[in-house]
Amino acid sequence: MYDSELDSPPQPPRCPEPQECCDSGCDPCVFDLYNEELALYRANLAQWERRQREAGQQAGTDK
């Protein structure tokens, strides 16, 4: 059985500080990596929110 209280939300990635970029055109740049991590975080957050909604709806029908 799914326990929504044990399902913690994903944590957003830490945004690099401007000085962490060396401005030399690295591939990948720290900001490229951050953007990839941010996209993954957003996808995981959407899945987590869906699970929470579904658990809430399930709890409403269990009463």
N, C-alpha and C positions, 0 to 999 in steps of 0.2 A: 504494500500500500504506500502511496506517495504521501510524504509529510512535508507540506509547504513550509513549515517552520524550520525544518532542517535544510531546506534548499536556499542557501544564501545567494544574494544577487552577485553577479560578476563584478569585479572591481575594475574601474577604468585604468587604462595605462597611464603612466606618468609622462606628461608632456616634457620633451627635452627643453632645457633652457637655451635661449638664443646663442649663448657662448659655446654650447656643445656642438654646434655646427661649425666646421672649419672653413666653410665657404670655398672649398677647393673642387667642388663638383663630384664628391665621392658618390659611388654607386654601389650600394644604396647609401643614401644620406640618413643621418639619425632621424630626420623628419619623415623620410620615406618609410622607415621601419615603424615609426610612431603611427603613421597613417594606416599602415597595414594592421597594426595591433588595435587601432581604434575601430577599424572596420570589423574586425573579429569580435571586439568587445560589444559593438552595437548589435551584431548578429546574435551573440550569446545573451545579451540583455533582452532582446526581442523574444527569444526562446524562453527565457526565465519568466518574463512578464506573461507570456501565453500560459505557461505551467501554473502560474499564480492565479490567473483568471479561471482556468479550468478547475483548479482545486477549489476556488471560491464557489464556482457554480456547482461543483460536486457536493460541497458542504451544504449548499442551499437545498439540494435535492435529498440529502441524507436526513434532514430534519423531519 
